[in-house]
């Protein structure tokens, strides 16, 4: 399983509002890589957002809270 796939799974499991460290902890458990850097996880999360696979907003930048926004989709198959 890739980090990006683990991020998608963890994102789906999060409540509507979540702290980024909750998501990072969950990704590390899913992928069984306790030393995976949080920056790698957040980068993959941003990539998923740019692709349109997930939607979220940083609801409180100072406290690192995120809010899900809209419907999530599964990875798109190449045409």
TIVO-2410 file (N, C-alpha, C; in nm, 3 decimals):
# residues 79
REC num residu      c1      c2      c3 atome chaine
REC   1      X   0.085  -0.118   0.000     N      A
REC   1      X   0.000   0.000   0.000    CA      A
REC   1      X   0.090   0.124   0.000     C      A
REC   2      X   0.051   0.223  -0.077     N      A
REC   2      X   0.128   0.347  -0.083    CA      A
REC   2      X   0.085   0.442   0.028     C      A
REC   3      X   0.168   0.541   0.052     N      A
REC   3      X   0.134   0.644   0.151    CA      A
REC   3      X   0.008   0.717   0.108     C      A
REC   4      X  -0.003   0.746  -0.020     N      A
REC   4      X  -0.119   0.818  -0.072    CA      A
REC   4      X  -0.249   0.738  -0.048     C      A
REC   5      X  -0.244   0.609  -0.071     N      A
REC   5      X  -0.362   0.525  -0.047    CA      A
REC   5      X  -0.397   0.523   0.102     C      A
REC   6      X  -0.296   0.516   0.188     N      A
REC   6      X  -0.319   0.517   0.332    CA      A
REC   6      X  -0.379   0.650   0.378     C      A
REC   7      X  -0.332   0.760   0.317     N      A
REC   7      X  -0.388   0.892   0.351    CA      A
REC   7      X  -0.536   0.897   0.314     C      A
REC   8      X  -0.571   0.845   0.200     N      A
REC   8      X  -0.711   0.845   0.156    CA      A
REC   8      X  -0.798   0.765   0.253     C      A
REC   9      X  -0.750   0.650   0.294     N      A
REC   9      X  -0.825   0.567   0.389    CA      A
REC   9      X  -0.841   0.640   0.522     C      A
REC  10      X  -0.732   0.696   0.573     N      A
REC  10      X  -0.736   0.766   0.701    CA      A
REC  10      X  -0.827   0.889   0.692     C      A
REC  11      X  -0.820   0.961   0.581     N      A
REC  11      X  -0.905   1.080   0.563    CA      A
REC  11      X  -1.052   1.042   0.570     C      A
REC  12      X  -1.087   0.933   0.507     N      A
REC  12      X  -1.227   0.888   0.509    CA      A
REC  12      X  -1.272   0.853   0.649     C      A
REC  13      X  -1.181   0.805   0.733     N      A
REC  13      X  -1.215   0.765   0.869    CA      A
REC  13      X  -1.229   0.884   0.965     C      A
REC  14      X  -1.173   0.998   0.929     N      A
REC  14      X  -1.176   1.113   1.018    CA      A
REC  14      X  -1.317   1.171   1.030     C      A
REC  15      X  -1.343   1.235   1.146     N      A
REC  15      X  -1.468   1.309   1.164    CA      A
REC  15      X  -1.465   1.430   1.072     C      A
REC  16      X  -1.574   1.503   1.066     N      A
REC  16      X  -1.583   1.621   0.980    CA      A
REC  16      X  -1.472   1.721   1.012     C      A
REC  17      X  -1.442   1.738   1.141     N      A
REC  17      X  -1.329   1.822   1.180    CA      A
REC  17      X  -1.229   1.735   1.253     C      A
REC  18      X  -1.103   1.751   1.221     N      A
REC  18      X  -0.999   1.667   1.281    CA      A
REC  18      X  -0.868   1.744   1.292     C      A
REC  19      X  -0.783   1.699   1.383     N      A
REC  19      X  -0.649   1.755   1.398    CA      A
REC  19      X  -0.556   1.678   1.305     C      A
REC  20      X  -0.463   1.746   1.244     N      A
REC  20      X  -0.376   1.680   1.146    CA      A
REC  20      X  -0.295   1.567   1.209     C      A
REC  21      X  -0.261   1.577   1.337     N      A
REC  21      X  -0.185   1.470   1.400    CA      A
REC  21      X  -0.268   1.342   1.415     C      A
REC  22      X  -0.400   1.356   1.425     N      A
REC  22      X  -0.487   1.237   1.427    CA      A
REC  22      X  -0.473   1.162   1.295     C      A
REC  23      X  -0.478   1.237   1.186     N      A
REC  23      X  -0.466   1.175   1.055    CA      A
REC  23      X  -0.328   1.113   1.038     C      A
REC  24      X  -0.224   1.183   1.078     N      A
REC  24      X  -0.088   1.131   1.064    CA      A
REC  24      X  -0.070   1.002   1.144     C      A
REC  25      X  -0.120   0.999   1.267     N      A
REC  25      X  -0.110   0.878   1.348    CA      A
REC  25      X  -0.180   0.761   1.280     C      A
REC  26      X  -0.298   0.787   1.227     N      A
REC  26      X  -0.375   0.680   1.163    CA      A
REC  26      X  -0.305   0.627   1.039     C      A
REC  27      X  -0.248   0.717   0.958     N      A
REC  27      X  -0.176   0.674   0.837    CA      A
REC  27      X  -0.059   0.584   0.876     C      A
REC  28      X   0.015   0.622   0.978     N      A
REC  28      X   0.131   0.543   1.021    CA      A
REC  28      X   0.089   0.403   1.067     C      A
REC  29      X  -0.027   0.393   1.129     N      A
REC  29      X  -0.079   0.263   1.172    CA      A
REC  29      X  -0.121   0.180   1.050     C      A
REC  30      X  -0.195   0.243   0.959     N      A
REC  30      X  -0.244   0.172   0.840    CA      A
REC  30      X  -0.129   0.115   0.759     C      A
REC  31      X  -0.026   0.195   0.741     N      A
REC  31      X   0.085   0.154   0.653    CA      A
REC  31      X   0.196   0.083   0.731     C      A
REC  32      X   0.183   0.079   0.864     N      A
REC  32      X   0.281   0.013   0.952    CA      A
REC  32      X   0.422   0.070   0.933     C      A
REC  33      X   0.427   0.204   0.934     N      A
REC  33      X   0.556   0.276   0.924    CA      A
REC  33      X   0.558   0.384   1.031     C      A
REC  34      X   0.590   0.349   1.156     N      A
REC  34      X   0.584   0.444   1.266    CA      A
REC  34      X   0.678   0.564   1.251     C      A
REC  35      X   0.782   0.551   1.171     N      A
REC  35      X   0.877   0.662   1.153    CA      A
REC  35      X   0.851   0.746   1.029     C      A
REC  36      X   0.741   0.722   0.962     N      A
REC  36      X   0.704   0.801   0.844    CA      A
REC  36      X   0.689   0.947   0.886     C      A
REC  37      X   0.747   1.036   0.810     N      A
REC  37      X   0.744   1.178   0.844    CA      A
REC  37      X   0.605   1.239   0.820     C      A
REC  38      X   0.563   1.322   0.914     N      A
REC  38      X   0.434   1.389   0.900    CA      A
REC  38      X   0.429   1.474   0.773     C      A
REC  39      X   0.541   1.534   0.735     N      A
REC  39      X   0.546   1.615   0.614    CA      A
REC  39      X   0.517   1.535   0.489     C      A
REC  40      X   0.557   1.411   0.486     N      A
REC  40      X   0.527   1.324   0.372    CA      A
REC  40      X   0.376   1.300   0.365     C      A
REC  41      X   0.317   1.277   0.479     N      A
REC  41      X   0.172   1.252   0.485    CA      A
REC  41      X   0.095   1.374   0.441     C      A
REC  42      X   0.131   1.492   0.492     N      A
REC  42      X   0.058   1.613   0.454    CA      A
REC  42      X   0.080   1.647   0.307     C      A
REC  43      X   0.198   1.616   0.253     N      A
REC  43      X   0.223   1.639   0.110    CA      A
REC  43      X   0.131   1.552   0.026     C      A
REC  44      X   0.118   1.425   0.063     N      A
REC  44      X   0.028   1.335  -0.010    CA      A
REC  44      X  -0.117   1.381   0.001     C      A
REC  45      X  -0.151   1.436   0.117     N      A
REC  45      X  -0.287   1.488   0.137    CA      A
REC  45      X  -0.311   1.607   0.042     C      A
REC  46      X  -0.213   1.695   0.030     N      A
REC  46      X  -0.227   1.808  -0.063    CA      A
REC  46      X  -0.237   1.759  -0.208     C      A
REC  47      X  -0.160   1.656  -0.243     N      A
REC  47      X  -0.168   1.600  -0.379    CA      A
REC  47      X  -0.308   1.547  -0.407     C      A
REC  48      X  -0.366   1.477  -0.309     N      A
REC  48      X  -0.503   1.426  -0.327    CA      A
REC  48      X  -0.603   1.540  -0.345     C      A
REC  49      X  -0.579   1.651  -0.275     N      A
REC  49      X  -0.668   1.767  -0.288    CA      A
REC  49      X  -0.656   1.827  -0.428     C      A
REC  50      X  -0.534   1.843  -0.476     N      A
REC  50      X  -0.510   1.900  -0.610    CA      A
REC  50      X  -0.573   1.813  -0.717     C      A
REC  51      X  -0.565   1.681  -0.699     N      A
REC  51      X  -0.625   1.587  -0.794    CA      A
REC  51      X  -0.778   1.590  -0.789     C      A
REC  52      X  -0.834   1.647  -0.684     N      A
REC  52      X  -0.978   1.649  -0.669    CA      A
REC  52      X  -1.035   1.525  -0.602     C      A
REC  53      X  -0.948   1.441  -0.546     N      A
REC  53      X  -0.993   1.317  -0.482    CA      A
REC  53      X  -1.055   1.345  -0.346     C      A
REC  54      X  -1.000   1.441  -0.273     N      A
REC  54      X  -1.056   1.481  -0.144    CA      A
REC  54      X  -1.071   1.633  -0.140     C      A
REC  55      X  -1.159   1.678  -0.054     N      A
REC  55      X  -1.178   1.822  -0.034    CA      A
REC  55      X  -1.167   1.850   0.116     C      A
REC  56      X  -1.089   1.950   0.149     N      A
REC  56      X  -1.077   1.991   0.288    CA      A
REC  56      X  -1.031   2.136   0.294     C      A
REC  57      X  -1.050   2.195   0.411     N      A
REC  57      X  -1.001   2.329   0.438    CA      A
REC  57      X  -0.929   2.325   0.572     C      A
REC  58      X  -0.830   2.411   0.587     N      A
REC  58      X  -0.766   2.428   0.717    CA      A
REC  58      X  -0.856   2.522   0.794     C      A
REC  59      X  -0.928   2.470   0.892     N      A
REC  59      X  -1.025   2.551   0.964    CA      A
REC  59      X  -0.960   2.633   1.074     C      A
REC  60      X  -0.847   2.588   1.127     N      A
REC  60      X  -0.774   2.663   1.228    CA      A
REC  60      X  -0.626   2.636   1.208     C      A
REC  61      X  -0.562   2.723   1.133     N      A
REC  61      X  -0.422   2.703   1.096    CA      A
REC  61      X  -0.332   2.700   1.220     C      A
REC  62      X  -0.358   2.787   1.315     N      A
REC  62      X  -0.275   2.796   1.435    CA      A
REC  62      X  -0.278   2.667   1.516     C      A
REC  63      X  -0.395   2.602   1.521     N      A
REC  63      X  -0.410   2.479   1.599    CA      A
REC  63      X  -0.409   2.353   1.512     C      A
REC  64      X  -0.390   2.369   1.382     N      A
REC  64      X  -0.381   2.256   1.286    CA      A
REC  64      X  -0.508   2.172   1.278     C      A
REC  65      X  -0.623   2.237   1.280     N      A
REC  65      X  -0.750   2.168   1.262    CA      A
REC  65      X  -0.794   2.179   1.117     C      A
REC  66      X  -0.843   2.069   1.065     N      A
REC  66      X  -0.890   2.060   0.927    CA      A
REC  66      X  -1.038   2.026   0.927     C      A
REC  67      X  -1.108   2.068   0.822     N      A
REC  67      X  -1.250   2.038   0.807    CA      A
REC  67      X  -1.273   1.978   0.669     C      A
REC  68      X  -1.342   1.865   0.666     N      A
REC  68      X  -1.379   1.804   0.537    CA      A
REC  68      X  -1.481   1.893   0.470     C      A
REC  69      X  -1.472   1.900   0.337     N      A
REC  69      X  -1.564   1.985   0.261    CA      A
REC  69      X  -1.608   1.912   0.136     C      A
REC  70      X  -1.731   1.866   0.135     N      A
REC  70      X  -1.784   1.805   0.014    CA      A
REC  70      X  -1.763   1.655   0.007     C      A
REC  71      X  -1.798   1.600  -0.106     N      A
REC  71      X  -1.791   1.456  -0.129    CA      A
REC  71      X  -1.650   1.413  -0.164     C      A
REC  72      X  -1.615   1.293  -0.122     N      A
REC  72      X  -1.486   1.235  -0.159    CA      A
REC  72      X  -1.511   1.135  -0.272     C      A
REC  73      X  -1.412   1.120  -0.356     N      A
REC  73      X  -1.424   1.024  -0.465    CA      A
REC  73      X  -1.309   0.924  -0.455     C      A
REC  74      X  -1.322   0.813  -0.524     N      A
REC  74      X  -1.218   0.713  -0.529    CA      A
REC  74      X  -1.119   0.751  -0.638     C      A
REC  75      X  -0.999   0.697  -0.634     N      A
REC  75      X  -0.901   0.725  -0.737    CA      A
REC  75      X  -0.963   0.705  -0.875     C      A
REC  76      X  -0.935   0.799  -0.965     N      A
REC  76      X  -0.986   0.789  -1.102    CA      A
REC  76      X  -0.897   0.696  -1.184     C      A
REC  77      X  -0.957   0.609  -1.260     N      A
REC  77      X  -0.884   0.521  -1.349    CA      A
REC  77      X  -0.843   0.600  -1.473     C      A
REC  78      X  -0.718   0.583  -1.518     N      A
REC  78      X  -0.676   0.653  -1.640    CA      A
REC  78      X  -0.761   0.610  -1.760     C      A
REC  79      X  -0.789   0.703  -1.848     N      A
REC  79      X  -0.871   0.675  -1.966    CA      A
REC  79      X  -0.793   0.606  -2.074     C      A
***
